[in-house]
Amino acid sequence: MIMPWLITLLTVVSVFFLDRWENKYIRSLFDWVPAILLAYIIPAIISHLGGVDYSQDEIHDFSRDYFIPLAIVAVMSSLSLGQLRSIGWKPILLFVSGSFFIALFPVLPAFLLPESDLVTQTLISEGYWKGIPPIVGGWIGGSTSQLVLKELVECPESIFLSVLVMDNILVNIWTILMFQSIKGSNALNTFFRITDRGIPESLRMNRMKTIRPWLTFVLLLGTVILVNQFVYSFIGKVILLSIIGLAVSNLWPRWNFQFALKAGAILILIVMAVLGLKLQFATLGFNTSFLGFMVIWLGGHFIFTVIIAKLLNVNMAWVPIASMANVGGIATAPAVTAAYEKKWMPHAVVLAILSMATGTFWGMLTIYLLKISF
């Protein structure tokens, strides 16, 4: 059927240009409803109004074989490991500790509260445990990891949309709180007697001429086609493409990092639009118990990173920066950072890209732990 492809194309083009339209009303919309969520909802609305079910269309198989793998290798190939050295080991360790908490905290209720309604009813009976890995992927790795983990854990569409809505609400509130938190970093430094408040050295950007965008895309597509010929396991493809992406970006000086990152962002919109064709609004629910669990989860993440920052004696400004690099992503992390020190913005971007590169693997760990816990 050609209709699902047309709906997907219309959605991606519309969201892409609306997201770049400098209109105050449109900007206000995207402040609260991010492009990725809009790309997911629009196809569902069109399908619902047309009374057509596209959940079994072949476009979903195509997305799994090409769109998702392309997004993975594109995002992974946008990370330069050499840029991490200029940040310093303390902020990176703080960032990793935040990722560690996000990935492992969801498993604790199974051990600490095994007979609670949250575990027996919400997570097990209603199946919300399958919504946890996409949250881990979304918070640590962003949309690409979120989509990959959704497929790996086979999260139902109804739970996935419910998780997306709750996640969107919390992340918007969290971003506001992190803006306020970073402004009070100096006061926290004084309170916790932090002595190491230094500014990291500036990033040394590669000025070498990069390969052309069209050639970058051809190489990315060729890699996916080649991997599809020899690897049939979806997990195997994810791991192999991640390794190839990192290898290309760090061994080829002329690799086009910027185009790879932009291509990954567009591919994510495409994947979300395709997934939206599966969504049935009649199955949508909103679980307040799970939302409360997410609030505790996110709050615990912040407290844990504050403790680690104190132990490392590192500037408390890195706590909201690391948190937004994990939870917010490549757009909000530098924005929050600019509220404290604009010179740190490139470092926030690098941490956010590192988050995108590692989110899927943290989520795989979460899936493994959840399966042996429930």
C-alpha positions as a printed Julia matrix, in Angstrom:
374×3 Matrix{Float64}:
   0.0     0.0    0.0
   1.24    3.45  -0.91
  -0.9     5.33   1.61
   1.25    4.55   4.71
   4.3     5.86   2.85
   2.48    9.07   1.91
   1.3     9.6    5.5
   4.84    9.04   6.77
   6.31   11.45   4.21
   3.69   14.12   4.94
   4.27   13.79   8.68
   8.07   13.99   8.54
   8.13   16.93   6.14
   5.5    18.83   8.15
   7.17   18.26  11.53
  10.65   18.98  10.15
   9.69   22.41   8.78
   7.37   23.34  11.64
  10.19   22.63  14.08
  12.3    25.2   12.25
   9.59   27.83  11.83
  10.4    30.91  13.91
   6.82   31.63  14.9
   6.18   32.25  18.58
   3.03   30.11  18.65
   4.74   27.24  16.84
   7.77   27.57  19.13
   5.45   27.4   22.14
   3.94   24.19  20.77
   7.33   22.53  20.38
   8.39   23.68  23.84
   5.76   21.31  25.25
   5.21   18.79  22.47
   8.61   17.82  21.0
   8.95   16.97  17.32
   9.4    13.27  18.01
   6.09   13.01  19.89
   4.26   15.01  17.23
   5.7    12.74  14.53
   4.3     9.77  16.44
   0.83   11.19  17.0
   0.03   12.7   13.56
  -0.02    9.37  11.63
  -2.16    7.86  14.39
  -4.66   10.74  14.08
  -4.79   10.41  10.28
  -5.3     6.64  10.52
  -7.97    7.09  13.2
  -9.89    9.71  11.21
  -9.68    7.57   8.07
 -10.82    4.48   9.93
  -7.91    2.45   8.52
  -5.54    0.1   10.37
  -1.98    0.23   9.05
  -0.45   -1.72  11.94
   0.32   -4.75   9.75
   1.56   -2.89   6.67
   4.92   -3.86   5.14
   6.32   -0.4    5.92
   6.96   -1.6    9.48
   9.23   -4.42   8.29
  11.07   -1.95   6.06
  11.54    0.42   9.0
  12.96   -2.36  11.17
  15.36   -3.47   8.42
  16.49   -0.07   7.14
  15.24    3.07   8.93
  16.13    1.98  12.48
  19.55    0.52  11.53
  20.33    3.67   9.51
  19.45    5.85  12.5
  21.71    3.76  14.75
  24.8     3.86  12.54
  24.28    7.57  11.77
  24.05    8.6   15.42
  26.92    6.37  16.52
  29.15    7.74  13.78
  28.63   11.28  15.08
  30.66   10.65  18.26
  34.36   11.49  18.38
  36.07    9.86  21.35
  38.95   12.31  21.07
  36.69   15.19  22.13
  35.99   13.51  25.46
  39.53   14.13  26.71
  39.02   17.89  26.93
  36.1    17.48  29.34
  38.06   15.72  32.05
  37.44   12.42  33.82
  35.39   13.79  36.73
  32.44   15.19  34.69
  32.46   12.06  32.53
  32.4     9.81  35.61
  29.57   11.93  37.04
  27.66   11.56  33.78
  28.21    7.77  33.72
  27.04    7.49  37.34
  23.8     9.23  36.34
  23.34    6.74  33.5
  24.09    3.88  35.91
  21.32    5.01  38.28
  18.78    5.43  35.48
  19.49    1.93  34.16
  19.53    0.08  37.5
  16.95    1.85  39.66
  13.87    0.33  37.91
  14.98   -3.13  39.03
  14.98   -2.25  42.75
  11.17   -2.48  43.36
  11.27   -6.16  42.4
  13.67   -6.78  45.3
  12.58   -4.14  47.83
   8.79   -4.14  47.25
   7.95   -7.49  45.61
   4.38   -7.62  47.0
   3.46   -3.99  46.34
   0.69   -2.96  43.92
   3.32   -1.2   41.81
   5.12   -4.48  41.15
   2.26   -7.02  41.14
  -0.39   -4.9   39.44
   1.2    -2.07  37.42
   4.5    -3.58  36.32
   3.54   -7.25  35.98
  -0.23   -7.57  35.45
  -0.61   -4.45  33.29
   2.74   -5.05  31.6
   4.25   -1.65  32.32
   7.65   -3.23  32.93
   7.95   -3.29  29.13
   7.67    0.49  29.15
  10.75    0.82  31.38
  13.48    0.0   28.78
  12.19    2.64  26.3
  12.32    5.19  29.14
  15.9     4.17  29.95
  16.79    4.47  26.28
  14.97    7.79  25.92
  16.57    9.3   29.03
  20.11    8.1   28.37
  20.34    7.64  24.63
  17.5     9.68  23.17
  14.98    8.72  20.54
  17.15    6.23  18.66
  17.83    4.13  21.75
  14.21    4.48  22.81
  12.97    3.02  19.54
  15.52    0.22  19.46
  14.69   -0.84  23.03
  10.97   -0.66  22.32
  11.52   -3.22  19.58
  13.84   -5.38  21.68
  11.42   -5.62  24.62
   8.34   -5.73  22.32
   6.59   -2.92  24.19
   2.88   -2.67  23.21
   1.9     0.51  21.35
  -0.63    1.54  24.02
   1.96    1.39  26.81
   4.58    3.03  24.6
   2.41    6.08  23.89
   1.4     6.32  27.54
   5.09    6.24  28.47
   5.9     8.87  25.84
   3.23   11.24  27.16
   4.31   10.83  30.79
   7.97   11.11  29.8
   7.28   14.32  27.87
   5.51   15.9   30.85
   8.31   15.0   33.26
  11.17   16.03  30.97
   9.6    19.46  30.37
   9.25   20.01  34.12
  12.73   18.59  34.71
  14.28   20.98  32.18
  12.79   23.96  34.03
  14.08   22.6   37.35
  17.58   22.07  35.91
  17.65   25.66  34.65
  16.95   26.78  38.2
  19.37   24.26  39.7
  22.36   25.3   37.61
  21.81   28.94  38.53
  22.29   27.94  42.18
  25.43   25.9   41.51
  27.77   28.35  43.25
  25.62   28.27  46.37
  25.68   24.45  46.29
  29.45   24.52  45.81
  29.77   26.62  48.95
  27.33   24.45  50.91
  29.08   21.2   49.95
  32.55   22.81  50.24
  33.49   22.03  46.66
  36.97   23.36  45.85
  37.4    22.11  42.26
  35.39   24.6   40.18
  37.69   24.87  37.18
  36.6    25.37  33.6
  37.68   22.58  31.23
  39.92   23.39  28.32
  38.31   24.41  25.05
  37.44   21.71  22.55
  39.85   21.34  19.67
  37.55   21.01  16.71
  38.75   19.2   13.58
  39.1    21.73  10.78
  39.96   19.16   8.12
  37.7    19.17   5.1
  35.08   16.43   5.44
  33.57   14.18   2.8
  30.42   15.39   1.05
  27.0    14.74   2.62
  25.79   12.58  -0.28
  28.83   10.33   0.03
  28.31   10.11   3.8
  24.73    8.94   3.27
  25.73    6.44   0.58
  28.31    4.93   2.93
  25.79    4.74   5.78
  23.18    3.1    3.55
  25.73    0.72   2.04
  26.81   -0.34   5.53
  23.21   -1.14   6.53
  22.56   -3.1    3.32
  25.77   -5.09   3.81
  25.01   -5.88   7.45
  21.46   -6.96   6.53
  22.94   -9.51   4.11
  24.97  -11.28   6.77
  23.3   -10.57  10.13
  19.69  -11.63  10.75
  19.36  -10.98  14.49
  18.05   -7.5   15.3
  20.22   -7.3   18.43
  23.21   -8.43  16.39
  22.57   -5.65  13.89
  22.32   -3.05  16.66
  25.64   -4.08  18.21
  27.53   -4.45  14.93
  26.27   -1.16  13.48
  27.11    0.64  16.72
  30.68   -0.67  16.57
  31.02    0.23  12.88
  29.67    3.74  13.53
  32.16    4.38  16.33
  35.02    2.95  14.27
  34.26    5.11  11.24
  33.91    8.32  13.22
  37.15    7.79  15.15
  39.4     6.24  12.5
  38.44    8.39   9.5
  39.51   12.03  10.04
  37.45   13.28   7.1
  34.19   11.73   8.3
  31.26   14.17   8.19
  30.14   14.21  11.85
  27.62   17.03  11.47
  25.77   15.47   8.55
  25.68   12.08  10.27
  24.03   13.66  13.32
  21.5    15.59  11.21
  20.71   12.48   9.18
  20.16   10.54  12.4
  17.7    13.17  13.64
  15.64   12.99  10.43
  15.7     9.19  10.43
  14.38    9.22  14.0
  11.39   11.29  12.86
  10.77    8.79  10.05
  10.88    5.82  12.44
   8.49    7.55  14.86
   6.07    8.39  12.06
   6.06    4.74  10.94
   5.46    3.59  14.52
   2.57    6.03  14.77
   0.77    4.02  12.07
   0.5     1.17  14.61
  -1.07    3.26  17.33
  -4.72    2.68  18.27
  -6.14    5.45  20.47
  -8.77    3.11  21.9
  -6.03    1.22  23.75
  -4.41    4.31  25.27
  -4.23    4.52  29.06
  -2.58    6.75  31.65
  -1.26    5.08  34.78
  -0.82    7.43  37.76
   1.02    4.77  39.79
   3.63    4.42  37.06
   3.92    8.2   36.77
   4.65    8.41  40.5
   7.3     5.73  40.06
   8.9     7.81  37.27
   8.95   10.91  39.5
  10.79    9.01  42.26
  13.11    7.5   39.65
  14.06   10.91  38.22
  14.37   12.57  41.62
  16.59    9.74  42.85
  18.8    10.17  39.8
  19.44   13.81  40.75
  20.15   13.08  44.42
  22.51   10.25  43.48
  24.52   12.47  41.1
  24.73   15.22  43.76
  26.28   12.67  46.13
  28.75   11.52  43.47
  29.65   15.15  42.67
  30.4    15.74  46.35
  32.57   12.61  46.52
  34.45   13.67  43.37
  34.75   17.27  44.58
  33.55   18.51  41.18
  31.66   21.71  40.41
  27.95   21.19  41.18
  27.1    22.8   37.85
  28.03   19.49  36.26
  25.1    17.79  38.02
  22.34   19.52  35.98
  24.57   19.44  32.89
  25.11   15.68  33.21
  21.43   15.17  34.02
  20.28   17.09  30.95
  22.86   15.3   28.77
  21.22   12.08  29.98
  17.56   13.06  30.23
  17.24   16.1   27.99
  19.58   15.44  25.12
  21.58   17.4   22.59
  19.23   20.38  22.45
  18.54   21.06  26.13
  21.93   20.13  27.61
  23.82   23.08  26.05
  20.86   25.39  26.7
  20.93   24.62  30.42
  24.73   24.89  30.41
  24.58   28.38  28.89
  22.67   29.57  31.95
  25.86   28.98  33.97
  28.87   29.17  31.64
  28.59   29.54  27.85
  32.15   28.28  27.35
  30.99   24.88  28.59
  28.31   24.47  25.9
  30.44   22.38  23.48
  31.3    20.03  26.35
  27.59   19.58  27.09
  27.03   18.69  23.43
  29.78   16.05  23.56
  28.27   14.53  26.71
  24.85   14.47  25.04
  26.31   12.68  22.01
  28.03   10.22  24.35
  24.61    9.67  25.92
  23.12    8.93  22.5
  25.92    6.45  21.8
  25.53    4.47  25.03
  21.79    4.54  25.75
  20.95    1.36  23.86
  23.52   -0.68  25.79
  22.34    0.62  29.17
  18.81   -0.3   28.11
  19.9    -3.81  27.14
  21.3    -4.2   30.66
  17.98   -3.02  32.09
  16.04   -5.52  29.96
  18.28   -8.36  31.14
  17.87   -7.39  34.8
  14.09   -6.92  34.47
  13.63  -10.33  32.85
  15.45  -12.12  35.65
  13.66  -10.03  38.31
  10.0   -10.32  37.27
